[in-house]
Structure formats: C-alpha cells, structure tokens
Amino acid sequence: VARLPFEPHRVVRVGLAGVGRRQRSLLRNLLRLEGAEVTALHDPDPASVEEARAVIAESGSGQPAECGDFDALIGRDAIDVVCIATPWDLHVPMAAAAMAAGKHVFLEVPAATTLEGCWQLVDASERTQRHCVLLENCCYGYYELLVLNMVRAGMFGEVLHGEAAYIHDCRELMFRDERSFRRRAHMDRDANLYPTHGLGPVATCMGINRGDRLLTLASMSSPSRGLQEWRREHVPAGSAMHSETYRCGDVNTSIIKTAAGRTIVLQYDIVNARPYDRRNMIVGTRGEFRDSPPRIFLDGQSEGGAFADIDPYRARFEHRFWTEHGRSAEESGGHGGMDFLMLRRLIEVMQQGAVPDIDVYDAAAWSAVVPLSGQSVAAGGAPVEVPDFTRSGWREPRPGPWT
Ligand SMILES: NC(=O)c1ccc[n+]([C@@H]2O[C@H](COP(=O)([O-])OP(=O)(O)OC[C@H]3O[C@@H](n4cnc5c(N)ncnc54)[C@H](O)[C@@H]3O)[C@@H](O)[C@H]2O)c1
C-alpha cells in the first residue's frame, strides 16, 4: 500500500472510536475543517460521550449518531475513515476490524505494542487495500517540518545520526485514574512504551521506509524509581495502587542502526521530574540541528563552534503546511497547532485522492520499538533485528509525501 492513493472524497466522513481526552482534542480540530464531517461515534463510557457531545454542541455542528458498540460503528455506510483513540491494547483489533469492514483508519500512537500486532496491521492494510495512518502529530510540528525541508535541501550534508526522545513528566496523569493504561503498561514490561513522537520526525528526515529502513535495535533501562517515589508522596494510604509493582525502568535508552548505516538514539522517560523534550536532533556531515530550544550549527558558521538561532532560516525553509495554514493551526490549538495541521493534511490528501504521508509500514516500524526494546532490555541490551515490514519495498525512494 506504499503507493496506494485514497479514492477522492468531496467530504470525508469520520467515525470516532473512543472519545476520551485525546479524541476530544482531535474532534475540536476536525470540527473546524471544511471537508470533514463527524458522522458517528462510539465509547462505552457515558461521561466521555457526554463531553464529546458538549464539544460538538459548542461548535454548532450537528450531533453525530451514537453507536452502541464498535461493530455497529464500523458497519455504518456513512463513514470513510474510523479515527481510533482508545487504550493501547485495543488499537490493533479495532483497526484490523475497521479495515476489514472497508474503512480507512486513523490510529493513535503507538499503533501496536507487539510485533504480531504490527504485522496484523500491515497484513490487514495490504489485504483490504485500506490505509492505516498513524496519527503521529509531531511530524507536523513547526521545527520538525522546517528541518525536514532543510534536510531535503542538503543543508546538513549527508544525514548520519539522529537523537529523539519522549521526555514528559506524566506522573500526576498516571495516578489520576486507577485504571490508567499508561501506569498499567509500566507494570507489564520494561521497554520504551511510547517511541513514535520522537522517532517519527527523525525517521522522516532519514527517509526510513523510503530508501532506508530500521535494521537493528539495542536497548537498556535505568532502575525503576519515579513512580514509587511519587506514589509515596501523593497517593492516599489505603489505595490499591500502593500494592502495584512498576517493572519499567525510568529512563529507557535505545540505539537503532539503519540499513544505510545511520544511527538513532531514542529515549523514553515519563516518570521523573524533567522538562518536556522530544530532542529531535539531526546530525549530518555539514551541520547539526537540536530542538528545545531550536538551534543550528552549519559548516563554517562560527569559529567558536557555538550554536546559532535557526529563525533566520525560516524565510527560506518554512514548510508550506505552516506558511499556508499556520495561522489557523495556532488559533485551533492542539499541541501548538500540529494536531490541526496533521488532520487538515489528512483531509486534504483524502479529498485529492493522494497517498498519505505516513502509512501502515511507518506505523509498524516506529511502533515496533515497543516490543523490540523490551526484548533487548530483557537480553541485557543485546541487539535485536527490526522486521522489514515493507517486504523489501523500502529500497525504492518515494518522492511525494510531505510536499
Ligand atoms: N498523539 C498524541 O499527542 C496523543 C496524546 C494523548 C494520547 N494519545 C493516544 O490516544 C489514545 C487515547 O489516550 P487518551 O489520553 O485519550 O486516553 P483516555 O483514557 O482519556 O481515553 C480513552 C477512551 O477510550 C474509551 N474506550 C475504552 N474501551 C473502548 C472501546 N472498546 N471502544 C471504544 N472506546 C473505548 C474509554 O472509555 C475512553 O473514553 C492512546 O493511544 C494514547 O497513546 C496520543
């Protein structure tokens, strides 16, 4: 499905599976987009449905149909794409069922948490010829797209190395709800549980699955401390959460080698007191970009070797998505506008009958870091092979996406 265009749509009819915190944020953006119509939704939690209905009422749009179960949602005719934002273990069965029912899928991150799940998504997308697009919003961030344009223009020379991360203090969020899937995942395994926000943009700059691919991965974790410490100080005595054991090491660091020999360092830490950071570092033969704050060093720039402000490059390299729609994105909100731009682009691509920027092979390769890092940690950091989800298709460069 790497070159499979969407069939053109005048209006893209969207069904929502799960209307929790994330989906309601996506919904606010979808409701602002001409060319998108939310026609149905399903969530077993009445409070989530009520909150979604309030968001829709506030926008002045008509209320979508409410489906009693997921099968009823994907069985509806008036849906072109099912947007899935549910707990992680539901992603694969829901996405596969939606594709089997003839619907395209927008799927929240990570797409899958097992290698079998990654393959199920690839197989289902190929068998049904339906797209399974990973909703990796960070690929649509301002500096991520600016740097992508600079990479494509050769400003960094040959790209050799990247560093990426998901560092986000989620301790309060993880203990807010006793059933939190994020906290439960830290009980189940020791791995990088949320790799795609960091990896997606770096992989895009390296043309992963479009001329290169992720080949091997080695991973190690620090001790597990952050959740226990936070619980001791904040969770009321007597809560059942005090009996939980958190296996996941606080700071998980992986190194990935690509088929072309490039390297990527990827880190995950959501349980310690650290500033938010996706790092987003690109290193080439002629320069380097680092984010948070964004800064650049190019060959010949300064004798002292100090980083410089990247803003002077904005005029030349700002991505057209931001030039054309940045104002609407900032007004709309959602992670600084990247959510709006991602959804606007997806609706545009579906209306035009074009190929999506991110496909099921990207969803599988980026999400496979979850199980592969777990395997490598369990093996003392030994390298593990990344499956070739493209079945050799990665060898052919594919111009087009992100333009
Ligand atoms: N891309 C991003 O920036 C971003 C940000 C936050 C969350 N996420 C992702 O979004 C997803 C949801 O996260 P969240 O924070 O909204 O969690 P949440 O707990 O707020 O929402 C999950 C919703 O799924 C519903 N649900 C559970 N079982 C269901 C079923 N069988 N059918 C339909 N709905 C069901 C729940 O009732 C709940 O309303 C996760 O995959 C998460 O990783 C992505």
The ligand as an SDF file (V2000), in Angstrom:
LIG
                    3D

 44 48  0  0  0  0  0  0  0  0999 V2000
   -0.7460   11.9010   19.6310 N   0  0  0  0  0  0  0  0  0  0  0  0
   -0.8030   12.4630   20.8250 C   0  0  0  0  0  0  0  0  0  0  0  0
   -0.2820   13.5510   21.0580 O   0  0  0  0  0  0  0  0  0  0  0  0
   -1.5380   11.7550   21.9350 C   0  0  0  0  0  0  0  0  0  0  0  0
   -1.8160   12.4140   23.1310 C   0  0  0  0  0  0  0  0  0  0  0  0
   -2.5200   11.7300   24.1060 C   0  0  0  0  0  0  0  0  0  0  0  0
   -2.9420   10.4300   23.8930 C   0  0  0  0  0  0  0  0  0  0  0  0
   -2.6450    9.8140   22.7300 N   0  0  0  0  0  0  0  0  0  0  0  0
   -3.1000    8.4370   22.4640 C   0  0  0  0  0  0  0  0  0  0  0  0
   -4.5310    8.4560   22.3690 O   0  0  0  0  0  0  0  0  0  0  0  0
   -5.0550    7.2510   22.8860 C   0  0  0  0  0  0  0  0  0  0  0  0
   -6.0940    7.5510   23.9630 C   0  0  0  0  0  0  0  0  0  0  0  0
   -5.4800    8.2630   25.0150 O   0  0  0  0  0  0  0  0  0  0  0  0
   -6.3390    9.2010   25.9910 P   0  0  0  0  0  0  0  0  0  0  0  0
   -5.3680   10.0130   26.7550 O   0  0  0  0  0  0  0  0  0  0  0  0
   -7.4180    9.8840   25.2490 O   0  0  0  0  0  0  0  0  0  0  0  0
   -6.9830    8.1240   26.9850 O   0  0  0  0  0  0  0  0  0  0  0  0
   -8.4060    8.2280   27.6810 P   0  0  0  0  0  0  0  0  0  0  0  0
   -8.4040    7.1780   28.7450 O   0  0  0  0  0  0  0  0  0  0  0  0
   -8.7040    9.6540   28.0680 O   0  0  0  0  0  0  0  0  0  0  0  0
   -9.4400    7.8350   26.5460 O   0  0  0  0  0  0  0  0  0  0  0  0
   -9.6150    6.5270   26.0670 C   0  0  0  0  0  0  0  0  0  0  0  0
  -11.0860    6.3710   25.7180 C   0  0  0  0  0  0  0  0  0  0  0  0
  -11.2760    5.1060   25.0920 O   0  0  0  0  0  0  0  0  0  0  0  0
  -12.5220    4.6220   25.5400 C   0  0  0  0  0  0  0  0  0  0  0  0
  -12.6610    3.1950   25.3200 N   0  0  0  0  0  0  0  0  0  0  0  0
  -12.2680    2.1640   26.1150 C   0  0  0  0  0  0  0  0  0  0  0  0
  -12.6370    0.9860   25.5590 N   0  0  0  0  0  0  0  0  0  0  0  0
  -13.2740    1.2810   24.3790 C   0  0  0  0  0  0  0  0  0  0  0  0
  -13.8920    0.5030   23.3780 C   0  0  0  0  0  0  0  0  0  0  0  0
  -13.9210   -0.8240   23.4520 N   0  0  0  0  0  0  0  0  0  0  0  0
  -14.4670    1.1470   22.3340 N   0  0  0  0  0  0  0  0  0  0  0  0
  -14.4300    2.4860   22.2330 C   0  0  0  0  0  0  0  0  0  0  0  0
  -13.8720    3.2770   23.1810 N   0  0  0  0  0  0  0  0  0  0  0  0
  -13.2930    2.6860   24.2370 C   0  0  0  0  0  0  0  0  0  0  0  0
  -12.5500    4.9910   27.0270 C   0  0  0  0  0  0  0  0  0  0  0  0
  -13.8570    4.9240   27.5780 O   0  0  0  0  0  0  0  0  0  0  0  0
  -12.0030    6.4200   26.9560 C   0  0  0  0  0  0  0  0  0  0  0  0
  -13.0350    7.3730   26.7690 O   0  0  0  0  0  0  0  0  0  0  0  0
   -3.8550    6.4240   23.3510 C   0  0  0  0  0  0  0  0  0  0  0  0
   -3.4730    5.5650   22.3470 O   0  0  0  0  0  0  0  0  0  0  0  0
   -2.7770    7.4740   23.5670 C   0  0  0  0  0  0  0  0  0  0  0  0
   -1.4770    6.9530   23.4410 O   0  0  0  0  0  0  0  0  0  0  0  0
   -1.9610   10.4560   21.7470 C   0  0  0  0  0  0  0  0  0  0  0  0
  1  2  1  0
  2  3  2  0
  2  4  1  0
  4  5  1  0
  4 44  2  0
  5  6  2  0
  6  7  1  0
  7  8  2  0
  8  9  1  0
  8 44  1  0
  9 10  1  0
  9 42  1  0
 10 11  1  0
 11 12  1  0
 11 40  1  0
 12 13  1  0
 13 14  1  0
 14 15  2  0
 14 16  1  0
 14 17  1  0
 17 18  1  0
 18 19  2  0
 18 20  1  0
 18 21  1  0
 21 22  1  0
 22 23  1  0
 23 24  1  0
 23 38  1  0
 24 25  1  0
 25 26  1  0
 25 36  1  0
 26 27  1  0
 26 35  1  0
 27 28  2  0
 28 29  1  0
 29 30  1  0
 29 35  2  0
 30 31  1  0
 30 32  2  0
 32 33  1  0
 33 34  2  0
 34 35  1  0
 36 37  1  0
 36 38  1  0
 38 39  1  0
 40 41  1  0
 40 42  1  0
 42 43  1  0
M  CHG  2   8   1  16  -1
M  END
$$$$
